[in-house]
Structure formats: structure tokens, C-alpha cells
């Protein structure tokens, strides 16, 4: 516990007057960030793991979104590194596939335990490199731990039925086998959890994994892989079962086009996801896509506003609007529109903005400077299309990538900017009159990830859940759009990609079926 307290304390700003001349410009070498060494990080880190650490590509430095100071650097994978790693991962799969599923589950359990031991320091790294608040960083690691626990039980349950045959003395057996090598490309906004959702389930199914995280969160990818590699090595199984190739678009393209990649799981924007899908489909490969979401909350006149206000606030500004499940549209019945907007603006004014590692902070920075520009562009477009900014809309004058959480009113439901997913804390508040029209407006955007209604009408709730209700993969009632539980299948429809990860029967996507 003392070590964890030191890690938390080390995240606090350096005291005024402390000597800086002897310090490296990289945060990893400064005394207040000494806790990064507990994760095995140094000034330059190898970004390739296939049983051994290496990397012959370019060196990329990652930056802290809260102050834009350099943290450390990672040597990325070259295409030669990628080729070598794929070969080693395919060889490692031959060993892994022969290990009984419950034994594979035991190793995944050990990975979860190893993550538990590092949960606070790894959560601190998520805050430092991604920019989300500390409690969310820890929560993200906890999700990986939870999926490991879930996967342990699943390892004793996966399988198919024995079916009656029409032929005398025969039986039909549905046999499930691992696909082989699963490529996992993850985004910056959930740099730990999404890999956990995929890898824990893929591993107990008998697959090897090859991970490429976002270049801007490469240190997190390295730190997580170091934890996993230690568990694999302790169990005397090939480390290449969980391989890592840090890199950019060249590595991602190679993965998408590689026929040795038996399944490619991609999490990211709809634009890039469409390119990935086309490349994978061109070789008749299998893909699992988790793409964008233009998520809506619908509030009817009978809703409990004591639930609505904090729920809408959390859904819209949590992770600074950078969740795929972030609420971007808020439909209010015309009879309560003005009241809700007034109360919501007051709630926005109370949001504590600060360094993500400060325990009092509820709202941190955007991930990059480019995201700040996208925020400003979207606000300007909203104004040009007839919207009024009733709260926020500006960049905050402080170090880092901070913008004001923003509420925009007065736009029509089909305004171009309303139908555009902007990965930023902008909430478009829209009026409606009737249930039928607002259900249709919920469904009219191209994405179909998450949605929610607030009402006390049971008939309306079941219509919302039914075939003419929400067309999203996640359908909520009286709770925010953001957040999910690992026991259910996570994913969406339409331009969200159609993929499902984590719980329920998502494991089937990582396997092939024979009858």
C-alpha cells in the first residue's frame, strides 16, 4: 500500500522552487514520475514483443494531454518486425491450441491477478498518457480484470450441442475450434479495456493474439504487455501467444491485408473502419468492427428529472466526450425543454475541471491538440447551421488540451452537424413532440451503438425495446448511454460495425464452427 500511495503522491505537481536543471525533459526521468519505473518503463522502450522485446521502426514520443509534456518514447515496429512477429505468433498458437481450455483459463486468471496487483499504477499511466481522470483509468484496468474472471468460467463452458440425426445410429456434433491468430487493433480512448475484452476471450478459446494499440498510447500497450508476458513466461508457454507490434497505419494496413490474420478486431473511427473492412473482405477474411456512435438520450414529459440531469451530464462529459458511447444528442419533450436546459447548464457549471490525476477532478483534457481543433470546428459549424451555444464552446486557457463542456440548442434534428460524430464534449439539445417521431430521429443517424430513454410509461419502455424502437446495439432505460457491463455483448449496428465483444455469446466470433 505504501508503494501505491507513493505512486499517487508522485502524480501531484512538482513543488515550486524544486530544481529542474538536472532533470530530463521526459517525464519518465523526473522524480515525481518515478512510479512509471514500476511498470518497467524507461526513456526509450521497445515496442515489439513476440517472446522477446525489440523494434526496428521509428521512435515515437508520447505526450501527456494535461500539459503536452513528453512522457517517454517507444520504438515502433518495422514491417520486418511485423513479419517476424506474425510467424512467431502462428508457431505459438500451435502450442496454445493444444492446452486444455480450463488450463488456458487458469493462465488468463493469473493475468487478471497480475493486473490487480498493478491496478493503481497502471490506472495512473492511463490518466497520464490518455488523459482520462484517475478513477476512470483504474476502472478501465478493473474491466480487464473482470473480463479475465469472466473468461475463466467461460473456459469450462464453451462448446456446441449434440443434435438428433435423421439417420439411425448417428449423431450431429457441433464442434467449436479456435480461428487461430486474432489481430487486435485498439483506439486511444480505451487503451486497456478493449484489448482485455478481446484478448481474454480469444485466449480461452485457444487463439494467439497480436495487438496494435494507438500510437499515442504506446506506453500503455508496452506496460500491459509486460505484465502479460511475465505470466506467460512463468507458465512456460510461448510469449508470442500475446504479441505486440506498436506502430502506425503501415502496420494496421499490413494486418488488415494479411491472410494469416484469421480474425481482425478493429476499434476506431467509422472512416478508418470502413477501409479496414474493405481490405479484410477483399481477402474473404473475418473482421470484428467496433466503430463510432452518435448516441441519443430521449427525455419524455413524465421523466424523473432528478435522474435525467446527472445522467445526461455524465453521459455527455464523461471522459471529456471521448467515449464511443458518449451522449451527443439529447431529445427533450417540448413541454420540459427549457426547464431541463436551464438545470443542465447549472450542472455543467459545477463540473470540476483539472488535472486528471487529481482526485477532485471530474473532467480532464481532450487527448490531442487535433481533437481541440475538431471541437472548435464543430462548434463553429453548429453556429453556422443555426445553433446557439448556451454553455461552453471555448478552449480553456490553461496548459494542455482543455475545452469547455458544451451545450448547443436550437438546431433541427437533421442538421448536418447533429448527424456528425465529433469526439468531443458537445451535446446537441433538440425538441420533440411525439414518441413516434423521436424514435425515428434516434434511428436516423448512420451509427447504431447506444441509446436511452427516460420515462415512467411501461408501454413506451417496451415499445422502445421492441422491433420499432431503438435500432442500437445497446438500448437503455432511465440510465445514461455510456458505460456497459462485461457480462453482456458490447457493440452496435449499421455504421458502428455490427461486431460484438466481451460477454454473452461473443466468444463465438473468435472461433470457427464445424458440424
Secondary structure, DSSP 8 states (H G I E B T S, - for coil): -HHHHHHHHHTS---TT---TTS-SSGGGSGGGGGGGGGT--SEEE-EESSSEE--S-EEEEE-TTT--EEEEEE---HHHHHHHHHHHHHHHHHHHHS-HHHHHHHHHHHHHHHHHTHHHHHHHHHHHT---HHHHHHHHHHHHHHHHHHHHHTTT----EEE-SSTT-EEE-EEEE-SEEEEE--STTTTHHHHHHHHHHHHTT-EEEEE--GGGHHHHHHHHHHHHHHHHHTTS-GGGEEEE---HHHHHHHHH-TT-SEEEEES-HHHHHHHHHHHHHTT--EEEE----EEEEE-TTS-HHHHHHHHHHHHHGGGG-STT-EEEEEEETTTHHHHHHHHHHHHHT--B--TTSTT-SB---SSHHHHHHHHHHHHHHHHTT-EEEE--SB-SSSSS-B--EEEES--TT-TTTTS--SSSEEEEEEE--HHHHHHHHHTSSEESEEEEE-S-HHHHHHHHSTTS--SSEEEESS-SS---TTSEE--EETT-S--EESTTGGGGGEEEE-
